[in-house]
Amino acid sequence: MASPPHVLVAGGGLAGLVAARHLAGGGVDVTLLERRETVGGRVRTVERDGYRFDRGFQVLFTAYPAVQRELDLEALGLRRFAPGATIAGPDGRSTLADPLREPGTIPATLSNQSVSVGDALRIARLWWNLRRTDPERILEEGTDETIRAYLDERGFSARFVDEFVAPFYGGITLDRSLSTSSRVFEYTFRTLAAGEIAVPAAGMGAIPRQLADRVREVGGTIETGVSAESVTATGGNSSGSDGPVRVETDTGTVEADAVVVATDPPTARELTGVDAIPTEARGCVTQYYALPPGVDLETDRRLLLNATETGPNHVVPHSAVAPTYAPDGTTLISATYLGGEGHRPSRQSGASRGAAERDAELTERTRSTLESWYPDYGFDGLETLHTERVPFAQFVQPPGFRERLPDVRDPAGAVYLAGDYMRWSSIQGAMESGRQAAKAVIDDLSGSRGR
């Protein structure tokens, strides 16, 4: 009996892990190579001194179709955010909640100065319409425009857009200007209507760990600490027959019947030569703090959104949502700044200033912001615990971006692409791309379709 084909997956992020799982489950001999010592790519958690620090602000949308398909949510021990948000600014703090899920929040929501009665009715209408829509149709059909134009056309007030949507979607798309595709807005808004926002009890890093366990359960092999340096198709091209693919790693040369490149976008472009892979990035900086004893942000497990552009885009009450993120008796929060250092120019570039100096500047900005929002509390004891700089958190997604994305079979030979940049920048996009890449490999190796 002939041995099964051998496939390499380069990259142990969510896309690579899902691809490896489906390949191994389809009877393929698969080996996943990950250059770091742990899998996860951009989805990782640092554990230190009883705290858990995710790599930047990350949450799980439970209603994503790929999340429902690929993960055992019960095993992750999810800790859920309360629907809505607390909006903070010069005029104080107010609550925007989901009265359908939490009827007791109706008075607080109706008294929110950032949301008019008309805005509330428009939210409800949009919520109802999108919840009944096939999510995949959202990405493929209809007019694509900026999120801001989309909301303006539907009559939302400028105050609602600037004080709630801008910081809320700033957290989702890392784009407070709302210049991102309205298709991304509709997809995520629909997902929020159908599910919840949560984090695993052990941090977001529990997601790739579970996926890695599933790869091994179906017979796949994972090798960490191995970096793919080059990928060469030794025969054929995207329209002809294929030969073996040679992969040079930092530990030697490996040949395979096919290779799935599931690295970060810049590395994928370098390895495959596919210019359509997007490399224009949006980044962020997330800083974690322990609150002084006795300080309560009173968000009731909701995100705290900054209604202005001064200070962090949003603050997350981590230990209120997931007590497992912090030692007993402590309160863990984080503040996220969009862009490299929160869009504030400095006399010195980030490269020339030390990390400690940049961290201290962000801490002071967060402290000042919290003091303006909570004048009855003192924040002199705010303790900085950890800083995560993520220069490539998402690729830029303007209107029409999907028409320019690469195809899974774009590289020459038996080389395939997997990554959120194949669909849209999200956990959903990454996982679904991994499944599609595995399907393409299995189809081609079985001869069901040519390349």
Residue pairs with C-beta under 8 A, 6 or more apart in sequence:
3 29
4 27
4 28
4 29
5 28
5 29
5 257
5 258
5 445
6 28
6 29
6 30
6 31
6 256
6 257
7 23
7 28
7 29
7 30
7 31
7 256
7 257
7 258
7 259
7 260
7 441
7 445
8 30
8 31
8 32
8 33
8 228
8 245
8 247
8 254
8 256
8 258
8 259
8 260
9 16
9 19
9 20
9 23
9 30
9 31
9 32
9 33
9 259
9 260
9 262
9 418
10 16
10 33
10 228
10 231
10 247
10 259
10 260
10 261
10 262
10 263
10 271
11 32
11 33
11 34
11 41
11 228
11 261
11 262
11 263
11 264
11 267
11 268
11 418
11 419
12 32
12 33
12 34
12 36
12 39
12 40
12 41
12 208
12 212
12 222
12 224
12 262
13 39
13 40
13 41
13 42
13 43
13 208
13 262
13 263
13 264
13 419
13 430
14 40
14 41
14 43
14 207
14 208
14 211
14 420
14 427
14 430
14 431
14 434
15 41
15 262
15 418
15 419
15 420
15 422
15 430
15 431
15 433
15 434
15 437
16 32
16 34
16 39
16 41
16 260
16 262
16 263
16 418
16 434
17 32
17 39
17 208
17 211
17 212
17 214
17 215
17 434
18 66
18 70
18 211
18 418
18 430
18 431
18 434
18 435
18 438
19 260
19 262
19 418
19 434
19 435
19 437
19 438
19 441
20 30
20 32
20 215
20 220
20 222
20 260
20 434
20 438
21 70
21 211
21 214
21 215
21 218
21 220
21 434
21 438
22 434
22 435
22 438
22 439
22 442
23 30
23 220
23 260
23 438
23 441
23 442
24 30
24 215
24 218
24 219
24 220
25 218
26 438
26 442
28 441
28 442
28 445
29 219
30 215
30 220
30 221
31 220
31 221
31 222
31 223
31 254
31 256
32 39
32 215
32 220
32 221
32 222
32 223
33 223
33 226
33 227
33 228
33 247
33 249
34 222
34 223
34 224
34 225
34 226
35 225
35 226
35 227
35 228
36 224
36 225
37 224
37 225
38 44
38 205
38 208
38 224
39 208
39 209
39 211
39 212
39 222
39 224
40 205
40 207
40 208
40 209
41 208
41 264
42 55
42 56
42 264
42 390
42 392
42 393
43 55
43 58
43 204
43 205
43 207
43 208
43 427
44 54
44 55
44 204
44 205
44 208
45 52
45 53
45 54
45 55
45 202
45 203
45 204
45 205
45 206
46 52
46 53
46 55
46 386
46 388
47 53
47 203
48 385
48 386
49 327
49 385
50 326
50 327
50 330
51 288
51 325
51 326
51 327
51 330
51 332
51 385
51 386
52 202
52 203
52 318
52 322
52 324
52 325
52 326
53 203
53 288
53 334
53 385
53 386
53 388
54 199
54 203
54 204
54 205
54 286
54 388
55 204
55 388
55 390
56 284
56 285
56 286
56 336
56 388
56 390
56 393
57 171
57 284
57 286
57 314
57 316
57 334
57 336
58 199
58 204
59 81
59 197
59 198
59 199
59 204
60 67
60 76
60 78
60 197
60 198
60 199
60 200
60 204
60 207
60 427
61 67
61 188
61 191
61 192
61 195
61 196
61 197
61 426
61 427
61 428
62 68
62 73
62 78
62 195
62 196
62 197
62 198
63 191
63 192
63 194
63 195
63 196
64 191
64 195
64 426
64 427
64 428
64 431
65 135
65 428
65 432
66 427
66 428
66 431
66 432
66 435
67 73
67 427
67 428
67 431
69 431
69 435
70 211
70 431
70 435
71 207
71 210
71 211
72 210
75 210
76 200
76 201
76 202
76 206
76 207
76 210
77 200
77 201
77 202
77 324
78 198
78 199
78 200
78 201
79 198
79 199
79 200
79 201
79 321
79 322
79 323
79 324
80 196
80 197
80 198
80 301
80 321
81 196
81 197
81 198
81 301
81 302
81 303
81 321
82 97
82 102
82 300
82 301
82 302
83 97
83 98
83 101
83 102
83 196
83 302
84 95
84 96
84 97
84 98
84 102
84 105
84 109
84 302
85 95
85 96
85 164
85 168
85 302
85 303
85 304
85 305
86 93
86 94
86 95
86 96
86 297
86 298
86 299
86 300
86 302
86 303
86 304
86 305
87 93
87 94
87 95
87 96
87 112
87 114
87 163
87 164
87 167
87 305
87 307
88 304
88 305
88 306
88 307
88 373
89 163
89 306
89 307
89 308
89 373
90 307
90 308
90 372
91 113
91 307
92 373
93 298
93 373
94 108
94 111
94 112
94 113
94 114
95 105
95 108
95 109
95 112
95 302
96 109
96 112
96 114
96 115
96 164
97 105
97 108
97 109
97 302
98 105
99 105
99 106
99 109
109 115
109 120
110 117
110 120
113 159
114 159
114 160
114 163
114 164
114 307
115 123
115 160
115 164
116 157
116 159
116 160
118 155
118 157
119 156
119 157
119 160
122 154
122 155
122 156
126 154
126 189
127 189
127 193
130 138
130 186
130 189
130 190
130 193
131 190
131 193
131 194
133 186
133 190
135 187
135 190
135 191
138 183
138 186
138 187
138 190
139 183
139 187
139 402
139 423
139 424
140 402
142 183
143 182
144 181
144 182
144 183
144 399
144 400
144 402
145 153
145 181
145 182
145 399
146 178
146 179
146 180
146 181
146 182
146 398
146 399
147 165
147 169
147 173
147 178
147 179
147 180
147 181
147 182
147 184
147 185
148 161
148 177
148 178
148 179
149 182
150 182
150 185
150 186
151 161
151 165
151 178
152 161
156 165
161 178
162 307
163 305
163 307
164 305
164 307
165 178
166 176
166 177
166 178
167 176
167 305
167 306
167 307
167 313
167 314
168 303
168 305
168 314
169 175
169 176
169 178
169 180
169 185
169 188
170 176
170 313
170 314
170 338
171 303
171 305
171 313
171 314
171 336
172 184
172 188
173 180
173 184
173 282
173 394
173 397
173 425
174 282
174 283
174 284
174 338
174 393
174 394
175 282
175 338
176 309
176 313
176 338
179 398
180 397
180 398
181 397
181 398
181 399
181 400
181 401
181 402
181 424
182 399
183 402
183 424
184 397
184 424
184 425
187 424
187 428
188 426
191 428
199 321
199 322
199 325
200 206
200 207
201 322
201 324
202 324
203 325
207 427
212 222
215 222
216 222
226 249
226 250
226 251
227 249
227 250
228 247
228 248
228 249
228 261
228 263
228 271
229 248
229 249
229 250
230 247
230 248
230 271
231 245
231 246
231 247
231 248
231 259
231 261
231 271
231 272
231 411
231 415
232 245
232 246
232 247
232 248
233 242
233 243
233 245
233 411
233 412
233 413
233 414
233 415
234 243
234 244
234 245
234 246
234 255
234 413
235 241
235 242
235 243
235 244
235 413
236 242
236 243
236 412
236 413
236 414
236 451
237 412
237 413
238 409
238 410
238 411
238 412
238 413
238 451
239 451
240 451
242 258
242 413
242 414
242 444
242 451
243 413
243 414
244 255
244 256
244 257
244 414
245 255
245 256
245 257
245 258
245 259
245 413
245 414
245 415
246 253
246 254
246 255
247 253
247 254
247 255
247 256
247 259
257 414
257 445
258 414
258 415
258 416
258 441
258 444
258 445
259 414
259 415
259 416
260 415
260 416
260 417
260 418
260 437
260 438
260 441
261 268
261 271
261 272
261 411
261 415
261 416
261 417
261 418
262 268
262 417
262 418
262 419
262 434
262 437
263 271
263 419
264 392
264 419
265 277
265 278
265 279
265 281
265 392
265 395
265 419
265 421
266 279
266 392
268 274
268 277
268 417
268 419
268 421
269 275
269 277
269 279
272 410
272 411
272 415
272 417
273 411
273 412
274 406
274 410
274 411
274 417
276 404
276 405
276 406
276 410
277 406
277 417
277 421
278 395
278 396
278 401
278 404
278 405
278 421
279 395
280 395
280 396
281 391
281 392
281 393
281 394
281 395
281 396
282 338
282 339
282 393
282 394
282 395
282 396
283 339
283 340
283 389
283 390
283 391
283 392
283 393
284 336
284 337
284 338
284 339
284 390
284 393
285 336
285 337
285 339
285 340
285 341
285 342
285 362
285 387
285 388
285 389
285 390
286 334
286 335
286 336
286 337
286 387
286 388
286 390
287 334
287 335
287 336
287 337
287 359
287 362
287 363
287 366
287 384
287 386
287 387
287 388
288 318
288 332
288 333
288 334
288 384
288 385
288 386
288 387
288 388
289 332
289 333
289 334
289 335
289 363
289 366
289 382
289 383
289 384
289 385
290 326
290 330
290 331
290 332
290 382
290 383
290 385
291 297
291 330
291 331
291 332
291 333
291 379
291 382
292 377
292 378
292 379
292 380
292 381
292 382
292 383
293 381
294 377
295 331
295 374
295 377
295 378
295 379
296 331
297 304
297 315
297 317
297 320
297 333
297 374
299 317
299 320
300 320
301 317
301 320
301 321
302 317
303 314
303 315
303 316
304 314
304 315
304 316
304 317
304 373
305 313
305 314
306 312
306 313
306 314
306 315
306 369
309 343
310 369
311 335
311 365
311 366
311 368
311 369
311 372
312 335
312 336
312 337
312 342
312 365
312 366
312 369
313 336
313 337
313 338
314 335
314 336
315 333
315 334
315 335
315 336
315 366
315 370
316 333
316 334
316 335
316 336
317 331
317 333
318 325
318 326
318 332
318 333
318 334
319 325
319 326
319 330
319 331
319 332
319 333
320 331
325 332
326 332
332 385
335 362
335 366
335 369
337 343
337 362
337 365
340 350
340 389
340 391
341 350
341 358
341 361
341 362
342 362
342 365
344 365
346 353
346 361
350 358
355 387
359 384
359 387
360 384
362 387
363 382
363 384
366 382
367 379
367 380
367 382
370 377
370 379
370 382
371 377
371 378
371 379
394 425
395 420
395 421
395 425
397 424
397 425
401 424
402 423
402 424
405 421
405 422
405 423
406 417
406 421
406 422
407 417
408 416
408 417
408 418
408 422
408 433
408 436
408 437
408 440
409 416
409 417
409 440
409 451
410 417
411 417
414 441
414 444
414 451
416 437
416 440
416 441
417 433
417 437
418 433
418 434
418 436
418 437
419 430
419 433
420 426
420 427
420 429
420 430
420 433
421 429
422 429
422 433
422 436
422 437
423 429
423 432
423 433
443 449
444 450
444 451
